[in-house]
Amino acid sequence: QRSGMFEIDKDLNIFSRKSIPSKFIFKEHFREWMETLVENFQSLTETYVKYISDDGRLIGIEKNSIKVRLESLLFLIVSLLQSIEGENKIHTLEENRGQDLHLMFLTVSSYEIKGAASSVKISQRKNLSEWMKNQLSPKMKILIQALGASLLDGNISDKEKKTVLDEAYSLLTELVYINIAIEYSAMHQ
């Protein structure tokens, strides 16, 4: 069943093949891309706080607005990873008892995510507020710090590259799972 960013079947097999909009593609101008990343993160958090301030929950249009912002962050992170890793690479986001979750960079502007999602990890992400506070914000700050360190001197050392890749893949996995959790809960309401 397709309910948004991912196709999800009853066994939690997921599939998504997307083209990244040009405004999210990692460009030569690293500083501009970083500003876009920070702006999108701030937009997500501000929008979320605004939506839950009245009744403490997300419904309909509010949930869709959050999903659009999460998708923008996902595009930005995939684009960053693709710029470092190159085309036609496959990365295992998660090993799950032989049914792994993979990211494949198809071209500069397209990717595919497919595999099996963990029901345990989906259920751990049912509370969006806790997820944003305990997962998204800390991981985003670590990634921004790692990227900022490389921005200071204008190049990425091997150590910085490894840190950026590790943090970006970790953040991407979280973004995939929160999107799946939101879509899965919408399918079962």
C-alpha positions, 0 to 999 in steps of 0.5 A, spaced: 500 500 500 502 506 498 500 512 503 506 517 502 513 516 501 514 509 501 510 503 499 509 498 505 506 491 505 503 487 511 510 484 512 513 491 513 517 490 506 518 497 504 520 501 497 521 508 495 524 510 489 525 518 488 528 523 484 531 529 489 528 536 487 534 540 485 533 545 491 535 539 495 541 537 491 548 538 494 551 543 490 558 546 490 556 551 494 557 548 501 555 554 505 548 554 501 546 547 502 548 547 510 543 553 510 538 550 507 539 544 511 538 548 518 532 552 515 529 545 513 530 543 520 528 549 524 522 549 519 520 542 521 521 544 529 517 550 529 511 547 525 511 541 529 511 546 536 505 550 532 501 544 530 501 541 537 500 547 541 493 547 541 491 540 542 497 536 543 496 532 537 497 532 529 491 531 524 490 531 517 493 537 514 498 538 520 500 531 519 501 532 511 505 538 513 510 535 517 511 529 513 513 534 507 518 537 512 521 530 514 521 528 506 525 535 505 530 533 510 531 526 507 532 529 501 537 533 503 541 527 507 540 523 501 543 528 497 549 529 502 551 522 502 550 521 494 555 527 493 560 523 498 559 516 496 557 517 488 552 513 484 551 506 483 553 505 490 548 501 495 549 502 503 545 497 508 542 502 513 540 496 517 541 489 518 534 485 520 535 478 520 537 477 513 532 482 511 536 488 510 534 495 509 538 498 503 539 505 500 541 505 493 544 511 489 541 511 482 544 518 479 546 524 482 538 526 483 535 519 484 535 514 490 532 507 492 530 505 499 528 498 500 528 492 504 524 490 511 523 495 516 523 492 523 516 492 527 520 494 534 523 500 531 517 502 528 513 502 534 519 505 538 517 511 534 510 512 535 511 518 539 513 524 534 515 529 540 519 524 544 523 522 537 524 529 535 527 531 542 531 524 543 533 522 536 532 528 531 535 534 534 541 531 537 543 527 531 542 533 527 546 537 531 552 532 531 551 532 523 551 540 523 557 540 528 561 535 523 559 539 517 561 545 520 568 543 522 570 541 515 567 548 513 572 551 517 578 549 513 574 548 507 576 541 506 574 534 509 579 530 512 578 522 512 576 522 520 571 528 518 568 524 512 567 518 516 564 522 522 559 525 517 558 519 513 556 515 520 552 521 522 548 522 516 547 515 515 544 514 522 540 520 521 537 518 515 535 511 518 531 515 523 528 519 518 526 513 514 523 510 520 519 516 522 516 516 516 514 509 516 511 510 523 507 516 521 505 512 514 504 505 518 499 509 523 495 512 518 494 506 514 492 502 521 487 508 523 
